Amino acid sequence: ATGIFTGSDFGLQPGFWGERAFVVFAMFASFIFLSTTVSKIVVMFNQIAQENNEHEELMVQFKDFMSKGGVPFAVQQKVRRYLEYQYKARRELQARRFEMLDKLSPWLRKEVTVHINRHILTQHPFFREMPEYLLPHACIIAVSVLCAPGDVVLQTGQKKETMYFVARGKLQVTVGSCEKGSIMLDDEELNNDERAQVMPAPGFFCADALFQDSWTSPYTVMCRTHVELLKIGK
């Protein structure tokens, strides 16, 4: 069978009927195995090509929509970068996990969600010391939010009843003026500005919003990278 597929001849021929039957079986099995492998490769490349085409079509649609709407070029660039990140995240199953969880039964979805969110919420002492029978309910009501670089999550003076946990990425936290906090600072500016600092994952902010009747933010929070947040309200 190998000689037939490779075009070479070993000079060996089956001697009796058992060897002939084995050669025929090996040829047939090799053909089936090769056909199955090639078909799987073709299907995989077709899926990749289809995803690429859908992404390119989406990018063109957004470009036309923003151009006709007179959206500033800087905002268009932010949208393009965010769509590119979403596409990459889907390829790495980061953004698609929400779709995947929806395919599970309610109880399985709860178990998986609790496992994913538990180690994030327990960064704060309140959730770390929460009774074991209550913590899964807190994990379920936490909502995941994906943010792009430059997105302002919170502004100084804004009233909030929501606490945020940083699951992935880096944030810029600036105390004081919201105009100052809405500007992305480089590393040198961060080192020279005592009011601004970088918050990497894991971390949390707006914790007082959960425990006070009325809480106003004293700082502005901006995304320095693509960020995944978990938010949980009262």
C-alpha positions, 0 to 999 in steps of 0.5 A: 500500500505504501509503495502504491501511494508513494510511487515506489516499488519494494520488489516484495510481492505477497506469497499466499492468499493471506498476505494478499488479503492483508495487502488489500486490507492495508491499502483500503485502510490507508485510503480511508485514513488518508481521505478522512485526514484530508477532509478534516484539514479541508473543513478546518481551513474552510471554517477559518476562511469563513470566519475571516470573511465574516470579520472582513465583512463586519469591518467593511460595514462598520467603516461604511456606517461610520463614514456616512455618519461623519464619525471622527477618524480617531473614534473610527480607529478605536472601533477598528482596534476593538473589533480586531481585539474581539476577533482575536479574543473569539479565536482564543475562546475568550469572548466566545465562552459566553456563547459556550456557557449558554449551551449548557444546562442552568445548573452546569452553567452555574457551576462553571461560572462559579468556578471562573468568578470565585477567585476574582471576587474573593480578592476582596475580604467581604467576599473572601469571608462570605459564607460558602453557601452565599458565595456562589450566588454572588458569582452568578450575579457578577456580569463580565464587561469587555472594554477597549483601550481608552474607554473611561469606566468611571469619572470623578464625581459620578455616583455609583452603586456598582463594584468592579473587579479587574479580571484581565488588563490594566487600568489607569486610575487618576484622583481628581479632575475627570478631564485629567483622568480622561487622558492616556498618560505615558509611563514617564507622565505616570511616574511624575504624576502622584495622582495617577497610577496603574492598576493591573489585574487582579484588582478591584475598585468602587468597593465603597459603592456596595457598602454606602447608601450614596457614594461618589467617585473621587477618581477617574478610571480609564483602560490602558489595554483591553480589559475584562471587568466583573461588575456586581451591584447592590 
